[in-house]
Amino acid sequence: MAKTTTQYVCTECGWTGGKWFGRCPECGQWGTIEEFHEARVGAGGGLSSSGGSHTAPTPPKTGLARPITRVGTDQVRRIPTGFEEFDRVLGGGIVPGSVILLAGEPGIGKSTLLLETAGRVADRDGQGGKVLYLSGEESQAQVRMRASRVGALKDSLLLASTTDLATVLGLIEREKPALAIVDSAQTIVSNQVDGISGGSTQVREVAISLIDMAKSHDIPILLVGHVTKDGSIAGPRTLEHLVDVVCQFEGDSQTALRLLRAVKNRFGPTDEVGCFDMSEQGIEEVSDPTGLFLSTAGQEVEGTCVTFTLDGHRSLPIEIQALVTSSVLPTPRRNTNGIDANRLAMLAAVLYRHGRVNLLTRDLYVSTIAGGLAKEPGCDLAIVAALASAAKSRPIQRTTCAMGEISLTGQVRPVPQLNHRLQEAARLGFRRALVPPDRHSGGRKPIQGLEVIEVTYLAEALEALGLV
């Protein structure tokens, strides 16, 4: 007869013990210890006299272990998702037998992205095969309505609505689809273990069972995961360690831009990013996102400057907009959007000390466009240029961009992969670029159509921009 023992597990690091703690003794996090009941086999069920269980060895199959040099990878063919941006993040497509976890905030578009992916894989030139979509959050009619809206109605797309893990595994084993999608890991429940839906025990059991099914039948599985208030994936930390790929679907609910990033990838890079646009017809990929973060105003406007940031292997132009007004408050305002507020305060002090532009008693409002982020140090020079332009009411030419980190001494410091940023600036039609000096002995290679102006200190940059 099976007995149960009370155990306690940390949802953050996976620590287990027989006593509850307010603070995890392993990772030090507070309030992450939860109780769960672990089934144990009674007398005669395989337990030793000391209470420990033993797994009996089985005779291995012939050829189970072989030299690694004789293991071929020719038979591994990635499955295209139908989205070039999705394939880019995954490293070229979905690897058969892999388990991919897609996490994101509620309403960000996770289910819509995977439903469109299911439709495109099922309709891939008649070679996609069956795709099984298993929903534990919506009924079949609700998923069908969304599939009709996004154009994912395909005969080879099979739909089921269940929250029972045994049923999910049975459907995957019977249908043997080319791709299985489970939405979501926190809604599927196993009757073999205790715990509520979405708890650490249930999520761990669901993940282990689906991974075993994927590996044993060579069926790739896309798994949807929920996130907590602080943005981390709900459930035990071991969930991220068990799966092959962990992707984060990010975006601002007030904008249509969505970014897909690979946090973990056993089959490809983790520094790629995919850009998508949320519309009424579903999710559309954005192959060239260079124009998303730039304004369309034709005339030169004071208080604006363009910089280039790195997001994965992509260089994206970000337009910085600054507004400087007289303050009537004892403590002037420092409002930012897409920019670190502490960084702005520091740059305002450096601009006063080394640029002779006093903004300490003025209200400062600095923002980016369309939800772009300019939080890397390489955006410092553009932020300072936009502030000086707004303070002196002198516009900067729209064909001029600035890239460089500014230290407390007013020095303009180098930024990584500057040549890649300059090439992208030249491709978009920029004529001038203010950059830090090149420290390589060979010198910087000239870029056709782009005048590169090297500045060592902040004062030199302001003089080159005509803001002195």
C-alpha positions as a Markdown table, in Angstrom:
| # | Residue | x | y | z |
|---|---|---|---|---|
| 1 | Met | 0.0 | 0.0 | 0.0 |
| 2 | Ala | 1.3 | 3.5 | -0.9 |
| 3 | Lys | 2.1 | 5.8 | 1.9 |
| 4 | Thr | 2.6 | 9.5 | 1.7 |
| 5 | Thr | 5.3 | 11.6 | 3.4 |
| 6 | Thr | 5.1 | 15.4 | 3.9 |
| 7 | Gln | 7.9 | 17.2 | 2.2 |
| 8 | Tyr | 8.7 | 20.9 | 1.6 |
| 9 | Val | 10.1 | 22.3 | -1.6 |
| 10 | Cys | 11.4 | 25.7 | -2.6 |
| 11 | Thr | 9.6 | 27.0 | -5.7 |
| 12 | Glu | 12.7 | 29.1 | -6.6 |
| 13 | Cys | 15.6 | 26.7 | -6.5 |
| 14 | Gly | 14.0 | 23.2 | -6.0 |
| 15 | Trp | 15.4 | 22.6 | -2.5 |
| 16 | Thr | 13.5 | 19.9 | -0.6 |
| 17 | Gly | 13.4 | 19.0 | 3.1 |
| 18 | Gly | 11.3 | 17.6 | 5.8 |
| 19 | Lys | 10.8 | 20.9 | 7.7 |
| 20 | Trp | 9.2 | 24.2 | 6.7 |
| 21 | Phe | 11.3 | 27.4 | 6.7 |
| 22 | Gly | 10.2 | 31.0 | 6.1 |
| 23 | Arg | 13.4 | 31.5 | 4.2 |
| 24 | Cys | 14.9 | 28.9 | 1.9 |
| 25 | Pro | 18.2 | 27.6 | 3.4 |
| 26 | Glu | 19.6 | 27.0 | -0.2 |
| 27 | Cys | 18.8 | 30.2 | -2.2 |
| 28 | Gly | 17.8 | 32.5 | 0.7 |
| 29 | Gln | 14.5 | 33.6 | -0.8 |
| 30 | Trp | 11.6 | 34.4 | 1.5 |
| 31 | Gly | 8.1 | 32.8 | 1.3 |
| 32 | Thr | 9.1 | 30.2 | -1.4 |
| 33 | Ile | 8.8 | 27.0 | 0.7 |
| 34 | Glu | 5.6 | 25.0 | -0.1 |
| 35 | Glu | 4.3 | 21.8 | 1.3 |
| 36 | Phe | 3.7 | 18.7 | -0.9 |
| 37 | His | 3.0 | 15.1 | -0.3 |
| 38 | Glu | 5.3 | 12.5 | -1.9 |
| 39 | Ala | 4.0 | 9.0 | -2.5 |
| 40 | Arg | 6.1 | 6.2 | -1.1 |
| 41 | Val | 5.7 | 2.5 | -1.7 |
| 42 | Gly | 4.9 | 0.4 | 1.3 |
| 43 | Ala | 6.5 | -2.8 | 2.5 |
| 44 | Gly | 7.2 | -5.3 | -0.3 |
| 45 | Gly | 7.0 | -2.5 | -2.9 |
| 46 | Gly | 10.7 | -2.1 | -3.5 |
| 47 | Leu | 11.9 | -0.2 | -0.4 |
| 48 | Ser | 14.9 | -1.3 | 1.4 |
| 49 | Ser | 14.9 | -1.9 | 5.2 |
| 50 | Ser | 16.5 | 1.5 | 5.7 |
| 51 | Gly | 13.6 | 3.2 | 3.9 |
| 52 | Gly | 15.5 | 4.1 | 0.7 |
| 53 | Ser | 14.3 | 2.9 | -2.7 |
| 54 | His | 16.5 | 1.1 | -5.3 |
| 55 | Thr | 16.2 | 0.9 | -9.0 |
| 56 | Ala | 17.0 | -2.5 | -10.4 |
| 57 | Pro | 19.4 | -2.4 | -13.4 |
| 58 | Thr | 18.1 | -3.7 | -16.7 |
| 59 | Pro | 20.2 | -5.4 | -19.4 |
| 60 | Pro | 21.1 | -2.7 | -22.0 |
| 61 | Lys | 20.1 | -3.1 | -25.6 |
| 62 | Thr | 22.8 | -3.9 | -28.2 |
| 63 | Gly | 24.4 | -0.7 | -29.6 |
| 64 | Leu | 22.8 | 1.5 | -26.9 |
| 65 | Ala | 26.2 | 3.1 | -26.2 |
| 66 | Arg | 28.5 | 3.9 | -29.1 |
| 67 | Pro | 31.4 | 6.2 | -29.9 |
| 68 | Ile | 30.4 | 9.8 | -30.2 |
| 69 | Thr | 32.3 | 10.1 | -33.5 |
| 70 | Arg | 29.8 | 7.6 | -35.0 |
| 71 | Val | 26.7 | 9.4 | -33.9 |
| 72 | Gly | 25.4 | 11.2 | -37.0 |
| 73 | Thr | 23.2 | 14.3 | -37.1 |
| 74 | Asp | 22.1 | 14.1 | -40.7 |
| 75 | Gln | 18.7 | 12.7 | -39.7 |
| 76 | Val | 18.0 | 15.7 | -37.5 |
| 77 | Arg | 16.0 | 18.1 | -39.7 |
| 78 | Arg | 14.5 | 21.2 | -38.0 |
| 79 | Ile | 10.9 | 21.9 | -38.5 |
| 80 | Pro | 10.2 | 25.5 | -39.8 |
| 81 | Thr | 7.6 | 27.3 | -37.7 |
| 82 | Gly | 6.4 | 29.5 | -40.6 |
| 83 | Phe | 7.8 | 32.6 | -38.9 |
| 84 | Glu | 11.3 | 33.6 | -39.9 |
| 85 | Glu | 11.7 | 35.6 | -36.7 |
| 86 | Phe | 10.6 | 32.6 | -34.6 |
| 87 | Asp | 13.1 | 30.3 | -36.5 |
| 88 | Arg | 15.8 | 32.9 | -36.0 |
| 89 | Val | 15.4 | 32.8 | -32.2 |
| 90 | Leu | 15.3 | 29.0 | -32.1 |
| 91 | Gly | 18.4 | 28.7 | -34.2 |
| 92 | Gly | 16.9 | 27.6 | -37.5 |
| 93 | Gly | 13.6 | 25.9 | -36.5 |
| 94 | Ile | 12.2 | 23.3 | -34.1 |
| 95 | Val | 14.4 | 20.3 | -33.4 |
| 96 | Pro | 12.4 | 17.0 | -33.3 |
| 97 | Gly | 12.0 | 15.7 | -29.8 |
| 98 | Ser | 12.7 | 19.0 | -28.1 |
| 99 | Val | 10.6 | 20.7 | -25.5 |
| 100 | Ile | 10.2 | 24.5 | -25.8 |
| 101 | Leu | 8.8 | 26.6 | -23.0 |
| 102 | Leu | 7.3 | 29.9 | -24.1 |
| 103 | Ala | 6.6 | 32.3 | -21.1 |
| 104 | Gly | 5.1 | 35.7 | -21.0 |
| 105 | Glu | 2.7 | 38.0 | -19.2 |
| 106 | Pro | -1.1 | 37.4 | -19.5 |
| 107 | Gly | -2.6 | 38.9 | -22.7 |
| 108 | Ile | 0.8 | 39.4 | -24.4 |
| 109 | Gly | -0.1 | 37.0 | -27.2 |
| 110 | Lys | 1.5 | 33.6 | -26.3 |
| 111 | Ser | -1.5 | 31.5 | -27.3 |
| 112 | Thr | -2.0 | 33.5 | -30.4 |
| 113 | Leu | 1.6 | 33.1 | -31.5 |
| 114 | Leu | 1.5 | 29.3 | -31.0 |
| 115 | Leu | -1.9 | 28.9 | -32.6 |
| 116 | Glu | -0.6 | 30.7 | -35.7 |
| 117 | Thr | 2.5 | 28.6 | -35.6 |
| 118 | Ala | 0.4 | 25.4 | -35.5 |
| 119 | Gly | -1.6 | 26.6 | -38.5 |
| 120 | Arg | 1.5 | 27.4 | -40.5 |
| 121 | Val | 3.3 | 24.1 | -39.6 |
| 122 | Ala | 0.1 | 22.1 | -40.6 |
| 123 | Asp | -0.1 | 24.0 | -43.9 |
| 124 | Arg | 3.6 | 23.9 | -44.8 |
| 125 | Asp | 3.5 | 23.0 | -48.5 |
| 126 | Gly | 1.5 | 19.9 | -47.8 |
| 127 | Gln | 4.4 | 18.5 | -45.8 |
| 128 | Gly | 3.7 | 19.7 | -42.4 |
| 129 | Gly | 1.8 | 16.7 | -41.1 |
| 130 | Lys | -0.6 | 16.7 | -38.2 |
| 131 | Val | -0.3 | 19.3 | -35.5 |
| 132 | Leu | -2.0 | 18.7 | -32.1 |
| 133 | Tyr | -3.1 | 21.7 | -30.1 |
| 134 | Leu | -4.0 | 20.8 | -26.5 |
| 135 | Ser | -5.7 | 23.6 | -24.5 |
| 136 | Gly | -6.3 | 23.5 | -20.8 |
| 137 | Glu | -7.5 | 27.1 | -20.6 |
| 138 | Glu | -10.1 | 27.4 | -23.3 |
| 139 | Ser | -12.8 | 25.2 | -24.8 |
| 140 | Gln | -12.6 | 23.9 | -28.3 |
| 141 | Ala | -15.2 | 26.5 | -29.5 |
| 142 | Gln | -13.1 | 29.4 | -28.0 |
| 143 | Val | -9.9 | 28.2 | -29.7 |
| 144 | Arg | -11.8 | 27.7 | -33.0 |
| 145 | Met | -13.0 | 31.3 | -32.9 |
| 146 | Arg | -9.4 | 32.6 | -32.4 |
| 147 | Ala | -8.1 | 30.3 | -35.1 |
| 148 | Ser | -10.7 | 31.7 | -37.5 |
| 149 | Arg | -9.6 | 35.2 | -36.7 |
| 150 | Val | -5.9 | 34.6 | -37.3 |
| 151 | Gly | -6.4 | 32.3 | -40.3 |
| 152 | Ala | -5.3 | 29.0 | -38.7 |
| 153 | Leu | -8.2 | 26.8 | -39.7 |
| 154 | Lys | -6.5 | 23.7 | -41.2 |
| 155 | Asp | -7.8 | 20.2 | -41.6 |
| 156 | Ser | -4.5 | 18.7 | -40.3 |
| 157 | Leu | -4.7 | 20.9 | -37.1 |
| 158 | Leu | -6.2 | 18.7 | -34.4 |
| 159 | Leu | -7.7 | 20.4 | -31.4 |
| 160 | Ala | -8.5 | 19.1 | -27.9 |
| 161 | Ser | -9.5 | 20.7 | -24.6 |
| 162 | Thr | -8.5 | 18.9 | -21.4 |
| 163 | Thr | -6.7 | 19.4 | -18.2 |
| 164 | Asp | -5.8 | 15.7 | -17.4 |
| 165 | Leu | -2.2 | 14.8 | -18.0 |
| 166 | Ala | -3.0 | 11.2 | -18.8 |
| 167 | Thr | -5.4 | 12.3 | -21.5 |
| 168 | Val | -2.8 | 14.7 | -22.9 |
| 169 | Leu | -0.1 | 11.9 | -23.1 |
| 170 | Gly | -2.6 | 9.5 | -24.6 |
| 171 | Leu | -3.6 | 11.9 | -27.4 |
| 172 | Ile | 0.0 | 12.6 | -28.2 |
| 173 | Glu | 0.9 | 8.9 | -28.3 |
| 174 | Arg | -2.1 | 8.0 | -30.4 |
| 175 | Glu | -2.0 | 10.8 | -32.9 |
| 176 | Lys | 1.8 | 11.0 | -33.2 |
| 177 | Pro | 1.7 | 14.6 | -34.5 |
| 178 | Ala | 4.6 | 16.4 | -36.2 |
| 179 | Leu | 4.2 | 19.1 | -33.5 |
| 180 | Ala | 2.3 | 19.2 | -30.2 |
| 181 | Ile | 1.4 | 22.3 | -28.3 |
| 182 | Val | 0.3 | 22.3 | -24.7 |
| 183 | Asp | -1.4 | 25.5 | -23.3 |
| 184 | Ser | -0.4 | 25.6 | -20.5 |
| 185 | Ala | 1.8 | 23.8 | -18.1 |
| 186 | Gln | 0.1 | 25.3 | -15.1 |
| 187 | Thr | -3.4 | 24.1 | -16.0 |
| 188 | Ile | -2.6 | 20.4 | -16.6 |
| 189 | Val | -3.1 | 18.1 | -13.6 |
| 190 | Ser | -1.8 | 14.6 | -12.9 |
| 191 | Asn | -3.9 | 12.3 | -10.8 |
| 192 | Gln | -0.8 | 10.4 | -9.7 |
| 193 | Val | 0.6 | 13.1 | -7.5 |
| 194 | Asp | -0.9 | 15.4 | -4.9 |
| 195 | Gly | -1.1 | 19.2 | -5.1 |
| 196 | Ile | -3.2 | 21.8 | -6.7 |
| 197 | Ser | -3.1 | 22.9 | -10.4 |
| 198 | Gly | -0.1 | 25.1 | -11.0 |
| 199 | Gly | 1.6 | 24.0 | -7.8 |
| 200 | Ser | 5.3 | 23.0 | -7.8 |
| 201 | Thr | 4.6 | 19.3 | -7.6 |
| 202 | Gln | 2.1 | 19.3 | -10.4 |
| 203 | Val | 4.1 | 21.5 | -12.7 |
| 204 | Arg | 7.2 | 19.3 | -12.2 |
| 205 | Glu | 5.2 | 16.1 | -12.9 |
| 206 | Val | 3.7 | 17.6 | -16.0 |
| 207 | Ala | 7.1 | 18.7 | -17.3 |
| 208 | Ile | 8.8 | 15.4 | -16.7 |
| 209 | Ser | 6.0 | 13.4 | -18.3 |
| 210 | Leu | 5.9 | 15.6 | -21.4 |
| 211 | Ile | 9.7 | 15.6 | -21.8 |
| 212 | Asp | 9.7 | 11.8 | -21.5 |
| 213 | Met | 7.0 | 11.7 | -24.2 |
| 214 | Ala | 8.9 | 14.0 | -26.5 |
| 215 | Lys | 12.2 | 12.2 | -26.2 |
| 216 | Ser | 10.8 | 8.7 | -26.5 |
| 217 | His | 8.6 | 9.4 | -29.5 |
| 218 | Asp | 10.7 | 12.1 | -31.2 |
| 219 | Ile | 7.8 | 14.6 | -31.1 |
| 220 | Pro | 8.6 | 18.3 | -30.4 |
| 221 | Ile | 6.4 | 19.9 | -27.8 |
| 222 | Leu | 5.7 | 23.6 | -27.4 |
| 223 | Leu | 4.8 | 24.4 | -23.8 |
| 224 | Val | 3.1 | 27.6 | -22.6 |
| 225 | Gly | 4.2 | 28.9 | -19.2 |
| 226 | His | 2.8 | 31.5 | -16.9 |
| 227 | Val | 4.9 | 34.2 | -15.2 |
| 228 | Thr | 4.7 | 35.6 | -11.7 |
| 229 | Lys | 4.3 | 39.2 | -10.6 |
| 230 | Asp | 8.1 | 39.8 | -10.8 |
| 231 | Gly | 8.3 | 38.4 | -14.3 |
| 232 | Ser | 9.8 | 35.0 | -13.5 |
| 233 | Ile | 8.3 | 31.7 | -14.8 |
| 234 | Ala | 5.7 | 30.3 | -12.4 |
| 235 | Gly | 6.5 | 26.9 | -10.8 |
| 236 | Pro | 9.7 | 25.3 | -9.7 |
| 237 | Arg | 13.0 | 26.6 | -11.0 |
| 238 | Thr | 13.7 | 23.1 | -12.2 |
| 239 | Leu | 11.2 | 23.5 | -14.9 |
| 240 | Glu | 13.6 | 25.8 | -16.8 |
| 241 | His | 16.4 | 23.3 | -16.3 |
| 242 | Leu | 14.4 | 20.4 | -17.6 |
| 243 | Val | 13.2 | 21.8 | -20.9 |
| 244 | Asp | 15.5 | 22.3 | -23.9 |
| 245 | Val | 14.6 | 25.9 | -24.9 |
| 246 | Val | 13.1 | 28.7 | -22.8 |
| 247 | Cys | 11.7 | 31.7 | -24.7 |
| 248 | Gln | 10.4 | 34.9 | -23.2 |
| 249 | Phe | 7.6 | 36.8 | -25.1 |
| 250 | Glu | 7.8 | 40.4 | -24.1 |
| 251 | Gly | 6.1 | 43.6 | -24.9 |
| 252 | Asp | 4.2 | 46.6 | -23.6 |
| 253 | Ser | 0.4 | 46.2 | -23.4 |
| 254 | Gln | 0.0 | 49.8 | -24.6 |
| 255 | Thr | 2.0 | 49.2 | -27.8 |
| 256 | Ala | 1.7 | 46.5 | -30.6 |
| 257 | Leu | 5.4 | 45.6 | -30.6 |
| 258 | Arg | 6.3 | 42.1 | -29.3 |
| 259 | Leu | 9.8 | 40.8 | -28.8 |
| 260 | Leu | 10.7 | 37.1 | -28.6 |
| 261 | Arg | 14.0 | 36.2 | -26.8 |
| 262 | Ala | 15.7 | 32.9 | -26.1 |
| 263 | Val | 16.8 | 32.8 | -22.5 |
| 264 | Lys | 18.0 | 29.2 | -22.8 |
| 265 | Asn | 18.7 | 27.3 | -26.0 |
| 266 | Arg | 20.5 | 23.9 | -26.3 |
| 267 | Phe | 20.3 | 24.0 | -30.1 |
| 268 | Gly | 21.1 | 27.6 | -31.0 |
| 269 | Pro | 22.2 | 31.0 | -29.8 |
| 270 | Thr | 20.7 | 32.9 | -26.9 |
| 271 | Asp | 21.4 | 36.4 | -28.1 |
| 272 | Glu | 18.9 | 36.5 | -30.9 |
| 273 | Val | 15.6 | 38.5 | -30.8 |
| 274 | Gly | 12.5 | 38.2 | -32.9 |
| 275 | Cys | 10.2 | 41.2 | -33.6 |
| 276 | Phe | 6.5 | 40.8 | -34.0 |
| 277 | Asp | 3.5 | 43.2 | -34.4 |
| 278 | Met | 0.2 | 42.5 | -32.7 |
| 279 | Ser | -2.8 | 43.4 | -35.0 |
| 280 | Glu | -6.5 | 42.5 | -35.2 |
| 281 | Gln | -5.6 | 39.7 | -37.6 |
| 282 | Gly | -3.2 | 38.1 | -35.1 |
| 283 | Ile | 0.6 | 38.4 | -34.9 |
| 284 | Glu | 2.7 | 39.4 | -37.8 |
| 285 | Glu | 6.5 | 39.2 | -37.9 |
| 286 | Val | 8.6 | 42.3 | -38.5 |
| 287 | Ser | 11.6 | 41.4 | -40.6 |
| 288 | Asp | 13.0 | 44.9 | -40.6 |
| 289 | Pro | 12.2 | 46.7 | -37.3 |
| 290 | Thr | 14.5 | 49.7 | -38.0 |
| 291 | Gly | 11.6 | 52.2 | -38.5 |
| 292 | Leu | 9.7 | 51.3 | -35.4 |
| 293 | Phe | 11.5 | 53.6 | -33.0 |
| 294 | Leu | 12.0 | 56.6 | -35.2 |
| 295 | Ser | 9.5 | 59.5 | -35.7 |
| 296 | Thr | 8.1 | 60.3 | -39.1 |
| 297 | Ala | 8.4 | 64.1 | -38.8 |
| 298 | Gly | 10.1 | 65.6 | -41.9 |
| 299 | Gln | 11.4 | 68.7 | -40.2 |
| 300 | Glu | 14.2 | 69.0 | -37.7 |
| 301 | Val | 12.9 | 69.3 | -34.1 |
| 302 | Glu | 14.8 | 70.5 | -31.1 |
| 303 | Gly | 15.4 | 68.0 | -28.3 |
| 304 | Thr | 15.8 | 64.9 | -30.4 |
| 305 | Cys | 18.8 | 62.7 | -31.2 |
| 306 | Val | 19.1 | 59.2 | -32.7 |
| 307 | Thr | 21.3 | 56.4 | -31.3 |
| 308 | Phe | 21.8 | 52.8 | -32.2 |
| 309 | Thr | 21.4 | 50.0 | -29.6 |
| 310 | Leu | 22.2 | 46.3 | -29.8 |
| 311 | Asp | 19.5 | 43.7 | -29.3 |
| 312 | Gly | 21.0 | 40.3 | -30.0 |
| 313 | His | 22.7 | 40.5 | -33.4 |
| 314 | Arg | 20.5 | 43.4 | -34.4 |
| 315 | Ser | 21.3 | 47.0 | -34.3 |
| 316 | Leu | 18.2 | 49.1 | -33.8 |
| 317 | Pro | 17.9 | 52.9 | -34.1 |
| 318 | Ile | 16.3 | 54.6 | -31.1 |
| 319 | Glu | 15.2 | 58.2 | -31.2 |
| 320 | Ile | 15.7 | 60.0 | -27.9 |
| 321 | Gln | 13.3 | 62.9 | -27.2 |
| 322 | Ala | 13.9 | 65.4 | -24.4 |
| 323 | Leu | 11.9 | 68.3 | -23.1 |
| 324 | Val | 13.4 | 70.9 | -20.7 |
| 325 | Thr | 11.1 | 73.3 | -18.9 |
| 326 | Ser | 11.3 | 75.8 | -16.0 |
| 327 | Ser | 10.5 | 74.1 | -12.6 |
| 328 | Val | 8.2 | 75.6 | -10.0 |
| 329 | Leu | 8.9 | 72.8 | -7.5 |
| 330 | Pro | 11.6 | 72.7 | -4.8 |
| 331 | Thr | 12.8 | 69.4 | -6.3 |
| 332 | Pro | 12.7 | 69.5 | -10.1 |
| 333 | Arg | 11.1 | 66.6 | -11.9 |
| 334 | Arg | 13.0 | 63.8 | -13.7 |
| 335 | Asn | 10.4 | 61.8 | -15.7 |
| 336 | Thr | 11.6 | 59.1 | -18.1 |
| 337 | Asn | 10.1 | 56.5 | -20.4 |
| 338 | Gly | 12.4 | 53.8 | -21.8 |
| 339 | Ile | 15.4 | 55.3 | -20.0 |
| 340 | Asp | 16.8 | 54.7 | -16.6 |
| 341 | Ala | 15.9 | 57.6 | -14.3 |
| 342 | Asn | 19.1 | 57.3 | -12.2 |
| 343 | Arg | 21.2 | 57.4 | -15.4 |
| 344 | Leu | 19.4 | 60.6 | -16.4 |
| 345 | Ala | 20.2 | 62.3 | -13.1 |
| 346 | Met | 23.8 | 61.4 | -13.4 |
| 347 | Leu | 24.0 | 62.6 | -17.0 |
| 348 | Ala | 22.4 | 65.9 | -16.0 |
| 349 | Ala | 25.2 | 66.4 | -13.4 |
| 350 | Val | 27.9 | 65.5 | -15.9 |
| 351 | Leu | 26.4 | 67.9 | -18.5 |
| 352 | Tyr | 26.5 | 70.7 | -16.0 |
| 353 | Arg | 30.0 | 70.0 | -14.8 |
| 354 | His | 31.7 | 69.2 | -18.2 |
| 355 | Gly | 29.4 | 70.7 | -20.7 |
| 356 | Arg | 28.5 | 74.0 | -19.0 |
| 357 | Val | 24.8 | 73.4 | -19.5 |
| 358 | Asn | 22.9 | 73.9 | -16.2 |
| 359 | Leu | 19.8 | 71.7 | -16.0 |
| 360 | Leu | 19.9 | 71.0 | -12.3 |
| 361 | Thr | 17.0 | 73.4 | -11.5 |
| 362 | Arg | 14.9 | 72.5 | -14.6 |
| 363 | Asp | 12.2 | 69.9 | -15.1 |
| 364 | Leu | 13.5 | 67.1 | -17.4 |
| 365 | Tyr | 11.4 | 64.8 | -19.5 |
| 366 | Val | 13.2 | 62.2 | -21.6 |
| 367 | Ser | 11.5 | 59.4 | -23.6 |
| 368 | Thr | 11.8 | 57.0 | -26.5 |
| 369 | Ile | 9.3 | 56.2 | -29.2 |
| 370 | Ala | 7.0 | 53.2 | -29.5 |
| 371 | Gly | 8.2 | 51.5 | -26.4 |
| 372 | Gly | 11.9 | 51.3 | -27.3 |
| 373 | Leu | 14.5 | 50.9 | -24.6 |
| 374 | Ala | 17.6 | 53.0 | -24.4 |
| 375 | Lys | 19.0 | 51.7 | -21.1 |
| 376 | Glu | 22.5 | 50.6 | -22.3 |
| 377 | Pro | 25.4 | 52.9 | -21.5 |
| 378 | Gly | 26.0 | 53.4 | -25.3 |
| 379 | Cys | 23.0 | 55.7 | -25.4 |
| 380 | Asp | 24.5 | 58.2 | -23.0 |
| 381 | Leu | 25.8 | 60.5 | -25.7 |
| 382 | Ala | 22.5 | 60.7 | -27.5 |
| 383 | Ile | 20.6 | 61.4 | -24.3 |
| 384 | Val | 23.0 | 64.3 | -23.4 |
| 385 | Ala | 22.8 | 65.7 | -26.9 |
| 386 | Ala | 19.0 | 65.7 | -26.8 |
| 387 | Leu | 19.0 | 67.4 | -23.4 |
| 388 | Ala | 21.4 | 70.1 | -24.6 |
| 389 | Ser | 19.4 | 70.6 | -27.8 |
| 390 | Ala | 16.2 | 71.1 | -25.9 |
| 391 | Ala | 17.9 | 73.4 | -23.4 |
| 392 | Lys | 19.4 | 75.7 | -26.1 |
| 393 | Ser | 16.5 | 75.3 | -28.5 |
| 394 | Arg | 18.8 | 74.2 | -31.3 |
| 395 | Pro | 17.8 | 71.2 | -33.4 |
| 396 | Ile | 20.2 | 68.5 | -34.4 |
| 397 | Gln | 20.3 | 67.4 | -38.0 |
| 398 | Arg | 18.1 | 64.3 | -38.6 |
| 399 | Thr | 20.9 | 62.7 | -40.5 |
| 400 | Thr | 23.2 | 62.8 | -37.4 |
| 401 | Cys | 23.4 | 60.0 | -34.8 |
| 402 | Ala | 25.5 | 59.7 | -31.6 |
| 403 | Met | 26.8 | 56.6 | -29.8 |
| 404 | Gly | 29.0 | 56.5 | -26.8 |
| 405 | Glu | 29.1 | 56.0 | -23.0 |
| 406 | Ile | 29.8 | 59.0 | -20.8 |
| 407 | Ser | 31.8 | 58.7 | -17.6 |
| 408 | Leu | 31.7 | 61.0 | -14.6 |
| 409 | Thr | 34.8 | 62.7 | -15.9 |
| 410 | Gly | 33.0 | 63.7 | -19.1 |
| 411 | Gln | 35.0 | 61.2 | -21.2 |
| 412 | Val | 33.2 | 59.5 | -24.1 |
| 413 | Arg | 34.0 | 55.8 | -23.8 |
| 414 | Pro | 33.7 | 53.0 | -26.4 |
| 415 | Val | 30.7 | 50.8 | -26.9 |
| 416 | Pro | 30.6 | 47.2 | -28.1 |
| 417 | Gln | 30.3 | 46.3 | -31.8 |
| 418 | Leu | 30.5 | 49.9 | -32.9 |
| 419 | Asn | 31.3 | 49.1 | -36.5 |
| 420 | His | 28.1 | 47.0 | -36.8 |
| 421 | Arg | 26.0 | 50.0 | -35.5 |
| 422 | Leu | 27.8 | 52.4 | -37.9 |
| 423 | Gln | 27.0 | 50.1 | -40.9 |
| 424 | Glu | 23.3 | 50.0 | -40.0 |
| 425 | Ala | 23.4 | 53.8 | -39.6 |
| 426 | Ala | 24.8 | 54.2 | -43.1 |
| 427 | Arg | 22.2 | 51.7 | -44.5 |
| 428 | Leu | 19.4 | 53.9 | -43.1 |
| 429 | Gly | 20.8 | 57.1 | -44.7 |
| 430 | Phe | 22.5 | 58.8 | -41.8 |
| 431 | Arg | 25.4 | 61.1 | -42.9 |
| 432 | Arg | 27.2 | 61.9 | -39.7 |
| 433 | Ala | 27.9 | 59.8 | -36.6 |
| 434 | Leu | 29.5 | 61.0 | -33.3 |
| 435 | Val | 31.5 | 58.1 | -31.8 |
| 436 | Pro | 34.3 | 57.6 | -29.2 |
| 437 | Pro | 37.9 | 57.2 | -30.5 |
| 438 | Asp | 39.0 | 53.9 | -32.0 |
| 439 | Arg | 41.5 | 52.2 | -29.7 |
| 440 | His | 42.7 | 49.7 | -32.3 |
| 441 | Ser | 46.0 | 50.2 | -33.8 |
| 442 | Gly | 44.8 | 49.6 | -37.4 |
| 443 | Gly | 42.2 | 52.4 | -37.2 |
| 444 | Arg | 38.6 | 52.4 | -38.2 |
| 445 | Lys | 37.7 | 51.4 | -41.7 |
| 446 | Pro | 35.8 | 54.1 | -43.6 |
| 447 | Ile | 32.1 | 53.5 | -44.3 |
| 448 | Gln | 30.8 | 54.8 | -47.6 |
| 449 | Gly | 28.4 | 57.7 | -47.2 |
| 450 | Leu | 28.9 | 58.1 | -43.5 |
| 451 | Glu | 31.2 | 60.8 | -41.9 |
| 452 | Val | 32.5 | 59.4 | -38.6 |
| 453 | Ile | 33.4 | 62.1 | -36.1 |
| 454 | Glu | 35.5 | 60.9 | -33.1 |
| 455 | Val | 35.1 | 62.8 | -29.9 |
| 456 | Thr | 37.0 | 62.2 | -26.7 |
| 457 | Tyr | 35.2 | 64.4 | -24.3 |
| 458 | Leu | 31.6 | 65.6 | -23.9 |
| 459 | Ala | 32.6 | 69.2 | -24.7 |
| 460 | Glu | 34.0 | 68.1 | -28.0 |
| 461 | Ala | 30.7 | 66.3 | -28.8 |
| 462 | Leu | 28.6 | 69.4 | -28.0 |
| 463 | Glu | 30.9 | 71.6 | -30.1 |
| 464 | Ala | 30.6 | 69.2 | -33.1 |
| 465 | Leu | 26.8 | 69.3 | -32.8 |
| 466 | Gly | 26.7 | 73.1 | -32.6 |
| 467 | Leu | 25.4 | 73.1 | -29.1 |
| 468 | Val | 28.0 | 75.2 | -27.3 |
